[in-house]
Each structure stands twice: as C-alpha cells, then as structure tokens.
Amino acid sequence: MRLMQSVFFACLMYAVLCVPARALDRALFVDNFEAPKIAAQFPLVGGTYQLPVSSTATRLTWLLNELRSTETTTATEVNANFDSGWLSQISVQATIDFIASVRASYPNAVVTDLIGWSPIRVSAVIDSPGSPPPSGFLTFGTRYGAAGKIILFGVSGFGGSVQYPIDQGLSLVQAADKFATLSTAAALLVGRIEANGQCSVVEARNATTPRATASIFKTWVLAGLGEAVALGDIDSRTNQALLASEIAPGGLINGEPLGTNFPIRDLAILMMGNSDNTATDHLHELVGRSALETMVVSSGHASPSGLQPFLNISEQFHLFYSFPYVDSVAYNNGNYAYRANFLQTSIVPLGPLGTGPFFHADLLTEASWKASPIDICRAFSWLRSLPQGSEALAVVDAALGAQAAQPGVRGDFDRVWYKGGSLASGANGLHVLTNAWMLEDAGNRPYVVVAMSNSVGGGIDEYVVQSVTGRILQLVSELP
C-alpha cells in the first residue's frame, strides 16, 4: 500500500466547536489593498532554471555538465557523485554507460521544463536546445545527508503531452463529464479565488461532496505551520532533528540517520513537493493536533469532522492495518468524543506504524481524511492570504510551489501551487487519486483545479486521469 499527495476543542462544559480568537484575527493574514507580488519560484536566467542551494542543485549541475561534455565520464567522477547505495546495485561502468546513452540521445541537454524540485528530488523535461519531441523525462534524487550523493537517476522518453489523442479536443464541459466517469465517486472543481477570498465555480461535478483526500490533507498541516510562523510561534529557519517516534511509512527521508537536522522550511518542502510522510509527521507533532484541528475550521472546511481528530500518517494507517475491521469501522462511525478517546487509548500507544496483522482496503476511501474540492479551494485561499513579504507566505509558497505534477503547467502561470495524493492496494491498484492546483498570474484572480477520484474497489487508471486533468489544465491556461 502506498500514499502518492477554527479547532474542535472540547470546551470545558460543552461539546461545541470553539475557535481561539487569536486564530481568527484575519487582519494578521490579509493585505486587502495590496496586489499580490509573485516572485518566480525557479527563475530562468540565460535559459537555465535557478535552483535553491541544495544537494540536488549541485549534483544536477554536475550531471548536466556531463551531458554537455564531449568527454566520457570517468570512474572517479562517478564515485565522487553517486551514493554507495546506488553503486551497490548499478556498477560504476554501467553508470558510465548510462550517462553516455543519455548524452547520445540528448546532446548538450538542458532542462526545458522544471516539473518538481526539493532538496532531495528533481523531476524535469530535458532536451537538446531547439530539438522537437520526443524529449527526456528526468527523475533525479540525492541523499539529504551523506554528502548529498545521487541515489536516483532515470530518463525516459516523453512525447510532449500527457494527453491521449482522444482527450485533446474535449471542451471543459466534456472533460468534466469524462472525469466524473473515471471513478465510482469522483468530485471536480474548476474555480477561482475571488478578491474577497471566496471560491467561485467555473465548472464542477460534486464539488461540495467530501471525498477521501489521500495526501492532500497535508495542505492543512502546511496551513497550521504557516499560521504558527505568522504568529511568531515557530521559526521556519530552525532545525528539527529526525526522530524515531515520527518515522512514517513511505517517508523518503527514512534512510537518513536519526538525529539528522532538517530546517523546518525544508520539511515543509519535502512534505508538499515529495509528499514525504515522515516530514509530515514531524510537522504534525511540531504544530500540534489542537492547532491543526483549529485550522480545519478556520480555513472554511464545511464538514470538519472529516478531518477530526486530525490524524498523522501512522495514526491513519493504523486504522487500515492494526485493528480488527469492526474496531476501525466503529472509529470511523463514532462521534468526536469516541474518536478522540479511541485515538488516545488505542492508536497513539502503538507509535509509528511498522506492519500490522490486517488490511482493510475499503477503508482507504471510507475511513480516511475527507474534504470536498470546495474545502480544498478554501484552504488554498486561506494560505494565499498570509501577509505579503512574510516568512510565513515564503514558506508556504516554497512548499506548495515545489511541485507542478505534470509537464507543461509551470510555464503557463506566474505561480503554480500543487498537492496531490494516492492510496492503493496491491490487489486492486488505486482506490484514491487526488490532484489540486492553484494557478495564478499576477494581477488576476487565481484559478483552482481540484480533481478527486475515489473508488472503494480500486481500479482507478492514473494515466487516463492524468490525460483528462491535463486537458482541463490546458483549457484553464487559455481562459482570460
């Protein structure tokens, strides 16, 4: 199984929704008379994307220089740049040969479309300058520590579009109609964030109906972090050590030594750009469950119980793996008091998830984090309202701007925010596949595209979904 991307306080005497006044002081977060300033996340200078200082930037620069070189890569260079874990699986000579084959296919290669970046991963389209498709789809990764050497390097052919020919002529209405058929419980919003922060609808299918979010729930973790930074409770530049208590399944940083220090800003980027589950659980613990439950309400979620109590990765996965079916269903169907008690008495004592004796595939859609496309749009709107020029907005922008998910998206807008996710079983593939973008040009109201596919029995075809959402994104890029 894999995972791909206000508070409910128990008041002293009454079970009601209680929201601290401090969290609701919107004057802290809104600049009503100032047009948003949008700085390029990855500026293009002389045709080259400028990446933040990181091991991925250093090693990718070396690799691109090798692809532009007329000389064969040496064994010394491979040993200096590739991690021992890579070299234990792929020999030095095989690595030299693979670099040579990429050089031959894409001589003088440059990055033509930076899809995603984080301190440990890059996805991009590469090609020879001026060359027509097919291009190369590059996947690239490094260790965070251990001198940041390369552990992931692959290039596959890319024909220039994620859309199947059958989808390339669809209108927005037709694309929305088709998306609704791709899973048994789909929900779609193509909307805009208006000047007053409200979300309006351009095209929608079940846009107010809660669906399983998979990793999109991390958007509220980021919002809780953004609020804490804006209030001065957290400094995003401080370090957080990697803790055994917060290791979660599916974390890309799980192989780093315990005690490795990560700036909180980097954890936010890893959580959103790579959907790293261990980074998520560290931030969940840092911000705190109560603050995150508050954020669910203050961001405008219409059905807060779908995210309350606000579970971290291991806690949610324990419901899939660690309890008899009847107990997990009882948790899902219980009221807040029942859930909170079960969480504290039965789930929390288990600690991080390793393996479990059960697997309840139908609960991937029925008993996991829930939100509607409109809820997700409102969360984007809340995040966008953080103060212009603030550290809080800078952290949010870096985290949500780290990933565009598909080729051909980032270049069409001044600002691209993205979070997605997936939940799958080995037998039936994807049960949950979700994608959410905010797409903004300076001076214009942002568009929001949220595409949520849920099927209790699995079987969602990610490539068909990608094709249809790719067509929707193209059509949105052509709207005024």
Buried (B, 14 or more C-beta within 10 A) or exposed (E): BBBBBBBBBBEEEEEEBBBBEEBEEEEBBBBEEEEBEBEEBBEEEEEEBEBBEBBBBBBBEBBBEBBBEEEEBEEEBBEEBBBEBBBEEBEBEEBBEBBBEBBEBBBBBBBBBBBBBBBBBBBBBBBBEEBEEBBBBBBBBBBBBBEBBBBBBEBEEBEEBBBBEEBEEBEBEBBBBBBBEBBBBBBBBBBBBEEEBEBEBBBBBBBBBBBBBBBBBBBBBBBBBBBBBBBEEBEBEEEBEBBEEBBBBBBBBEBBEEEBEBBBBBBBBBBBBBBBBBBBBBBBBBBBBBBBBBBBBBBBBEBBBBBBBBBBBBBBBBBBBBBEEEBBBBBBEEEBEEBBEBBEEBBEEBBBBEEBEBBBBBBBBBBBBBBBBBBBBBBBBBBBBBBEEBBBBBBBBBBBBBBBBBBBBBEBBBBBBBBBBBBBBEEBBBBBBBBBBBBBBEEBEBBBBBBBBBBBBBEBBBEBBBBBBBBBBBBBBEEE
